[in-house]
Amino acid sequence: MPEIKVDTREAKCPVVEASIIVNCRGKSCPVPLVETRKALRQANPGDVVEIIGTHPASKQEIPMAVKALGLELLSIEGTDSDWMICIRR
């Protein structure tokens, strides 16, 4: 399984410090959602996963997936074309 790239210099989750950061900037569907699911599978219970992206549809799809998985959506920040989503597993 490929490793998820974590760049702590980009960490900016306004609620808590992120355990895993997934940079999906420049990626279109379904990549941001697939990478989010991979990160959530790797995360331990209680970990915070921060997703950074630029694809407008993914900003809508990821929160829906979080709700369907029964996880906690901590925040959605930014514009449709430059956003950050924080999730607690």
N, C-alpha and C positions, 0 to 999 in steps of 0.2 A: 504494500500500500504506500503511495507517495506521501511524503511528509508535507504538512501544511506549513507554509512559510510564515514565520512570526517576526515582525519587525517592531520591537518595543518603542522605537522612536516615534511611531505613529499612534501609540496608545493615547487615547483621549476620552475614553468612556466617562461621561460626566457623573455617573452614579458611583461606581467602584472601579478598582483596578482590574483590567481584563487579564484572564489567565491565558487565553488564546486570541490572537488577532489574525484575521483573514483579510488580505487585501485583494479585492476583486475589481479594482479600478480597471476600466477598459474592457471588461468581460461582459458578454451578453448572455441571456438565458440560453440554456439552463445552468451555466457554470456557477453563478453566485449561489443559487439554491443548492446545487450539488456540493459545493465547497462548504457551505454552511452546515449541511447535514453531516459531512465528514468530520468537521470540527466538533460538532455536538456529540458525535459518537466517541471521539477521542477524549472529550472533556469528562472530568469527574463530577459527581453530583455536587452542586454548589458553585462550580466554576463559572466564570463569566466569559462569554465568547463575544468578541467585537468583530463585526463585519463592516468593512469599508468598501463602498462601491459607487459606480456612476451610472448603472443601467436603471432607468426609471421604473420599469415593470418589476424588477427584483425588489425594489423598495416596498412594493405592495405585496409581493408573493412571499417574501421571507417572514414577515409578521403573521401571515395566514398559516404558514407551515408551523411556526412556533406555537400558535394557538392549537393547531391540530395535534401537535405532539405533547400538549399539556405542559409546556415549559413557560418560564416567566420572561416576558418581554419587558426589559428595564427601560429602554429609551430608543427613540427614533429621532435623529438629529439631521439637519442639513436640508438641502434642496433635492428635487427629484433627480438632478444630474450629478450630485456630489453629496453622498449621505453616509451615515454611520448608524448601525443598529447594534444595541447591546442586549444580550440574552443570558439569563442564568439557567444553567442546566439543572 
